Amino acid sequence: MPEVTKEIAITRMDCPSCVVTLEKSVLNVTGVKKVQGNYLKKALKVTMDDVTSLIAVEKAIEDVGYQVAYKKYPSPLSKLRGLFSRGDSTAITSITDSDFPGKVLKAEKPVAVLFSSEGCPSCHVLKPQIKTLAEKKAGNVDFFEMDVSHTETWKDYQVMGIPTVVVFRGGESAERFGAILNVGELEKALT
């Protein structure tokens, strides 16, 4: 079957972990043979069967929180209005470096810490799923979020890409889940 190669410009593709996340997501599309990302050019080079739907590739990009540069999306202001109208969950609490020892390392029950950043598109996609799980596990597991751009604790736990979730038990790091996190696997780890 003949193959085609397309270069797709991506917005907010700012780091090497963004490239890995996008490559893994697009490689899951049926008919995609090869994906090579370049965060300096903010683009993905996708080699696929000539019958593979470009729409499916674009959806795989959008599913992990990124946007295709040539498409129109709702403005950030309209998204912000939507956040205020939904009523944000308090199931995940933001913590700082000074909060970490008392709330995580000295906790009597399991703790899940989401290391993220405000500017990370994948984090924005994952966070609602983590909030749903946090609401489901309320009382049995504590959920916290640490913004890596305003904290240093992530360095102690070798967090090399975001989003990353680290589960702590008895003050020790027990499990970790990387950028392409299956929330079902996290839920199993917390039972």
FENFEN-V664080 format. One record per helix or strand. SS is the DSSP state (A for helix, B for strand). FROM is the first residue (numbers start at 0). TO is the last residue. If there is no record, write none. Layout:
BEGIN
((SS	FROM	TO) (SS	FROM	TO))
END
This chain:
BEGIN
((B	2	10) (A	15	26) (B	31	37) (B	42	48) (A	53	62) (B	66	67) (A	75	85) (B	91	93) (A	96	104) (B	110	115) (A	120	135) (B	141	146) (A	152	155) (B	163	168) (B	171	176) (A	182	188))
END
